[in-house]
Amino acid sequence: MTTIIHPENAAIEGIGEPCKRRAGVAGKTWRARGLSDRAIAWLFVAPTIALLLAINIFPLIWMIRLSFTSLNLSMSYLPLRFVGLDNFQDILTDEDVWARLQTTAQFVICSVALQVVVGFGLALLINRQFRSHSFWTTIILLPMMLSPAVVGNFWTLLFQPQIGPFNYLVSLFTGLPPSSFSMTGEVALAPWTIVLVDTWMWAPYVMLICLAGLRSIPDYIYEAAEVDRASSWRQFWSITLPMTVPFLMLAVLFRAIENFKMFDMVNLLTSGGPGSTTELVSITLKRAAFEKWRTGYSSALAIILFVTVFGAANIYVKALKRVKQR
């Protein structure tokens, strides 16, 4: 069959091809003149990077510079001297600093261990999804939503020997007079005071992480264990605990880093006392920087703490990766 093309259609088709070619050339020219995807991405990311450099990187570099100097803001009229590694040597040979590091390590170990036990136990209870479990979950999470300053003031009032209700509750079970002891004033009780308050505040955080681990275990694994007539205790030791170990290790990592640099709540509860019983290394750093105004010395101490936490966290993360690969 012969196809008949109308002259008008032929003219239109003849004109259409050059128009398409010109449109394609124009589109390529526009794309060439416009920004690429990579340039647009950098355009949006650059302000964030600049802000991070201004807030984090520049102060860190400036602090490293000051750590090699003899800067003391209480004697700022003296010329700035370069002292090399003298500040680091003074810190590493100071017995008081090592004592504060030991106190901090004891606090971190005790508080994190107690938080993991309490948080994991709460996660096991909440995971059962009993009636009104959502309401109780919200109640348990309330301490975590508060500011550490508010928590410190709140528990300071609770621990008051004269007006605080904590001593009256203890006296009901022990028979001791309420004013016969002070949780924040006794050398033997003050360290456990900050451990108790920190656990009360952050055990719900560990509970959330553990609850996520429990909810990630497939149901068919428990069903297969029930078919094999495995007891509940056996299921816990063979299924629940091994599969939630990575989440427990993650919770330990987060809480250990936060507890190592804790300052505000301990400062409000005990201010490092009685004596130096609860003086964490963060309080020592604050006193060196803002009470004695030893800026060079405090900068060196901050760098030592940063390297310590960074190195320990790096080793721990490698161990966590090995556990996940098993």
PyMOL commands that set and color helices and strands:
alter all, ss='L'
color gray80, all
select helices_A, chain A and resi 7-33+37-66+73-75+86-92+95-126+133-145+148-158+165-174+178-180+190-215+219-227+232-260+264-269+281-290+295-325
alter helices_A, ss='H'
color red, helices_A
deselect
rebuild
show_as cartoon
